[in-house]
Every structure is written in C-alpha cells, then in structure tokens.
Amino acid sequence: MKTNRVLARVLTPVEATLYFTMESNYRKVKHQMTDDPLSITFAALADPTRRAILARLASGEANVNELAAPFAMTLPAVSKHLKVLERAGLISRGRDRQWRPCRLEAAPLAQATDWLEQYRQFWEERFGRLDEPLRDIQKGQYRE
C-alpha cells in the first residue's frame, strides 16, 4: 500500500477521498465476481445485443463487419460484445488469412439449458397440480 500513500501526498484531500472510495468499491465488485462458468454464461446472455449476435451465428459463421451490420454501434463496441461472448465460451474466433470468422459454440448453452431444465420440470409439476382445481372451477364444482 506504499503507492497509495504516495498518491495521497500528490492528490488533494478531496481527490484522495474519491480515489480511495473508488478503489474500495472496485475491490468489492471484483471480489463479488465469480469464475463459475454458468454465471459467466448467463451474464453474457443478459445483453440483448449479445443474444442477437448469437442468434445470427446460429445460422453460420460471420465476421465482425457482418455481425455489426444490423446494429447502430461502432465496430469497437461490437468487438467488446464479442470478447464477452468469447470469454464465456459462447463463440470462438478463427483465422483464415485476413478473415476472422466467429462461430457459435454450443457447450455453454447446453450447460445453461441443463440447469434450466431442472426448474422447467419443477414448474410443470406445479402447474400440473393446478389443472384439477381449474377444471373443477370451470365445472362449477370447486370446494374450498
């Protein structure tokens, strides 16, 4: 923490307070982040742009320009989205001379689907139990 003391000497008291607050908040957020593959997958899927990119890649390989075409954003912004998807293992990027195709990788999506499947079965059972009382209500035979 020697560097922090040096920084505190060069910064005004207000700047030093702001710096230490931001550094503390950054450490808290960084500590809360996880390396759990499922969490990384869902975090990558949380953005609609990234989901649209994955939908496009489901129909075949594409380069950054092709993926960026439908969006009103810069190529660097699309590249950032691609890096998030790549870190999550949802896409891979190849290299063929000047062309760098992106392709969809199914494994993380399969893991997310498997995890969600547990809850689908749970809710189907719950909804299934509601069928009988609903039929009784429709027939006018429901008893509380």
GIUR-V142152 format. One record per pair of residues at least 24 apart in sequence whose C-alpha atoms are under 10 Angstrom apart, sorted by sequence separation. I is the first residue (numbers start at 1). GAP is how many residues later the second one is. D is the distance in Angstrom with one decimal. If there is no record, write none. Layout:
# GIUR-V142152
((I	GAP	D) (I	GAP	D))
This chain:
# GIUR-V142152
((53	25	9.2) (50	28	8.8) (53	28	8.7) (54	28	9.7) (49	29	8.7) (53	29	8.3) (64	29	10.0) (50	30	10.0) (51	30	10.0) (61	30	10.0) (63	30	8.8) (50	31	6.2) (54	31	8.6) (61	31	9.9) (62	31	9.6) (63	31	9.6) (49	32	7.7) (50	32	7.6) (53	32	9.2) (61	32	9.4) (49	33	10.0) (61	33	9.7) (47	34	8.9) (50	34	8.5) (51	34	9.4) (57	34	8.5) (50	35	7.2) (64	35	9.3) (66	35	9.7) (67	35	9.0) (54	36	8.0) (63	36	7.0) (64	36	7.8) (44	37	8.5) (54	37	8.0) (62	37	9.4) (63	37	5.8) (64	37	7.6) (44	38	9.7) (53	38	9.8) (62	38	8.2) (63	38	4.6) (64	38	7.6) (44	39	9.8) (45	39	9.6) (61	39	9.6) (62	39	5.2) (63	39	5.8) (44	40	6.2) (45	40	8.2) (50	40	10.0) (61	40	5.8) (62	40	5.5) (63	40	8.9) (43	41	9.0) (44	41	6.0) (60	41	9.6) (61	41	5.5) (62	41	7.0) (43	42	9.5) (44	42	9.3) (60	42	8.7) (61	42	4.9) (62	42	9.7) (41	43	9.3) (44	43	8.8) (45	43	9.3) (60	43	6.8) (61	43	7.5) (40	44	8.9) (41	44	8.1) (44	44	6.7) (59	44	9.5) (60	44	7.8) (40	45	9.2) (43	45	8.6) (44	45	9.6) (45	45	9.2) (57	45	7.5) (58	45	8.1) (59	45	9.0) (41	46	8.9) (42	46	8.8) (44	46	8.5) (57	46	6.0) (58	46	6.3) (40	47	8.2) (41	47	5.3) (56	47	9.7) (57	47	5.6) (58	47	9.2) (40	48	5.6) (41	48	7.8) (54	48	9.9) (56	48	9.1) (57	48	9.3) (58	48	9.5) (39	49	9.1) (40	49	9.0) (41	49	7.5) (53	49	10.0) (54	49	8.8) (55	49	9.0) (37	50	9.7) (38	50	8.7) (40	50	9.9) (54	50	6.7) (37	51	7.1) (53	51	9.4) (54	51	9.4) (36	52	10.0) (37	52	8.7) (35	53	9.8) (45	64	9.5) (42	66	9.4) (41	67	6.5) (42	67	9.2) (40	68	9.4) (41	68	7.6) (38	70	7.4) (41	70	9.0) (42	70	7.7) (37	71	7.7) (38	71	9.1) (41	71	7.4) (38	73	7.2) (39	73	9.2) (37	74	9.0) (38	74	6.4) (37	75	9.3) (38	77	8.6))
